[in-house]
Amino acid sequence: MKKGRALGIPFLFFLLFLVSTAGLGAGEKEGPWPGVDGTVVKKFAKEQGREARPPVINTDQGDLLLFLFLLAGAVGGFAAGYYWRRLISEKSLKLNKESQR
């Protein structure tokens, strides 16, 4: 099989997936399937005397959610990189010292 076909077939399946799921869950609150939050959670909250209130930190505004993911990725990447270096280099140094004895 040619390289173009090998890359093109998965790409076509990916495009088909994107087109078929484009309208799903696009913030539609009304309809035949309103979701768990709209039916179950609100029902039990009203029974207990609690009403819905806005979140303390609203991540739906602007790029705040993207910034938080970027920050978490940077912290996680730094920690993973630091401990990976420590695991690989220090472990190999200990093994080299023990093998030289």
Helices and strands as residue ranges (DSSP letters): H 3-20, H 36-36, I 37-41, H 42-47, H 64-85, I 86-90, H 91-100
